[in-house]
Amino acid sequence: MSRFYANLPNLVIAITESVSGTITASLTDAVAVAIAAPASLTGTVTVQGSLDAGTTFQDIEADNADAALTIGAGNVVHISPFPYDGLSLSSSTTEAAARTFLVSKSFDVR
């Protein structure tokens, strides 16, 4: 078995918005997902996952805790294992500028 890496579409929180677009394609084979935040953020950004192909998004818990997984400005979060088939971000406030988050995945090929 070999492990490969691939970039996914960026997640963008538009200016004066608090929720990003979504990624629902290309996640079914993901073993892990990494999200890199931009250097500046207005609010606290929470990572959300979907288990129903993007119909409903819920906060992903951090390390099996009762706290939501957040990503700080200029930081990267790594989610492994990755059981979700949808991914989104939610800011605690509207963002003062468009915020682009880089997303990538790792996947295995037998």
Secondary structure as a PSIPRED ss2 file (coil, helix, strand):
# PSIPRED VFORMAT (PSIPRED V4.0)

   1 M C   1.000  0.000  0.000
   2 S E   0.000  0.000  1.000
   3 R E   0.000  0.000  1.000
   4 F E   0.000  0.000  1.000
   5 Y E   0.000  0.000  1.000
   6 A E   0.000  0.000  1.000
   7 N E   0.000  0.000  1.000
   8 L E   0.000  0.000  1.000
   9 P E   0.000  0.000  1.000
  10 N E   0.000  0.000  1.000
  11 L E   0.000  0.000  1.000
  12 V E   0.000  0.000  1.000
  13 I E   0.000  0.000  1.000
  14 A C   1.000  0.000  0.000
  15 I C   1.000  0.000  0.000
  16 T C   1.000  0.000  0.000
  17 E C   1.000  0.000  0.000
  18 S C   1.000  0.000  0.000
  19 V E   0.000  0.000  1.000
  20 S C   1.000  0.000  0.000
  21 G C   1.000  0.000  0.000
  22 T C   1.000  0.000  0.000
  23 I E   0.000  0.000  1.000
  24 T C   1.000  0.000  0.000
  25 A C   1.000  0.000  0.000
  26 S C   1.000  0.000  0.000
  27 L C   1.000  0.000  0.000
  28 T C   1.000  0.000  0.000
  29 D C   1.000  0.000  0.000
  30 A E   0.000  0.000  1.000
  31 V E   0.000  0.000  1.000
  32 A E   0.000  0.000  1.000
  33 V E   0.000  0.000  1.000
  34 A E   0.000  0.000  1.000
  35 I E   0.000  0.000  1.000
  36 A E   0.000  0.000  1.000
  37 A C   1.000  0.000  0.000
  38 P C   1.000  0.000  0.000
  39 A C   1.000  0.000  0.000
  40 S C   1.000  0.000  0.000
  41 L C   1.000  0.000  0.000
  42 T C   1.000  0.000  0.000
  43 G C   1.000  0.000  0.000
  44 T C   1.000  0.000  0.000
  45 V E   0.000  0.000  1.000
  46 T E   0.000  0.000  1.000
  47 V E   0.000  0.000  1.000
  48 Q E   0.000  0.000  1.000
  49 G E   0.000  0.000  1.000
  50 S E   0.000  0.000  1.000
  51 L C   1.000  0.000  0.000
  52 D C   1.000  0.000  0.000
  53 A C   1.000  0.000  0.000
  54 G C   1.000  0.000  0.000
  55 T C   1.000  0.000  0.000
  56 T C   1.000  0.000  0.000
  57 F C   1.000  0.000  0.000
  58 Q E   0.000  0.000  1.000
  59 D E   0.000  0.000  1.000
  60 I C   1.000  0.000  0.000
  61 E E   0.000  0.000  1.000
  62 A C   1.000  0.000  0.000
  63 D C   1.000  0.000  0.000
  64 N C   1.000  0.000  0.000
  65 A C   1.000  0.000  0.000
  66 D C   1.000  0.000  0.000
  67 A C   1.000  0.000  0.000
  68 A E   0.000  0.000  1.000
  69 L C   1.000  0.000  0.000
  70 T E   0.000  0.000  1.000
  71 I E   0.000  0.000  1.000
  72 G C   1.000  0.000  0.000
  73 A C   1.000  0.000  0.000
  74 G C   1.000  0.000  0.000
  75 N C   1.000  0.000  0.000
  76 V E   0.000  0.000  1.000
  77 V E   0.000  0.000  1.000
  78 H E   0.000  0.000  1.000
  79 I E   0.000  0.000  1.000
  80 S C   1.000  0.000  0.000
  81 P C   1.000  0.000  0.000
  82 F C   1.000  0.000  0.000
  83 P C   1.000  0.000  0.000
  84 Y C   1.000  0.000  0.000
  85 D C   1.000  0.000  0.000
  86 G E   0.000  0.000  1.000
  87 L E   0.000  0.000  1.000
  88 S E   0.000  0.000  1.000
  89 L E   0.000  0.000  1.000
  90 S E   0.000  0.000  1.000
  91 S E   0.000  0.000  1.000
  92 S C   1.000  0.000  0.000
  93 T C   1.000  0.000  0.000
  94 T C   1.000  0.000  0.000
  95 E C   1.000  0.000  0.000
  96 A C   1.000  0.000  0.000
  97 A C   1.000  0.000  0.000
  98 A C   1.000  0.000  0.000
  99 R E   0.000  0.000  1.000
 100 T E   0.000  0.000  1.000
 101 F E   0.000  0.000  1.000
 102 L E   0.000  0.000  1.000
 103 V E   0.000  0.000  1.000
 104 S E   0.000  0.000  1.000
 105 K E   0.000  0.000  1.000
 106 S E   0.000  0.000  1.000
 107 F E   0.000  0.000  1.000
 108 D E   0.000  0.000  1.000
 109 V E   0.000  0.000  1.000
 110 R C   1.000  0.000  0.000
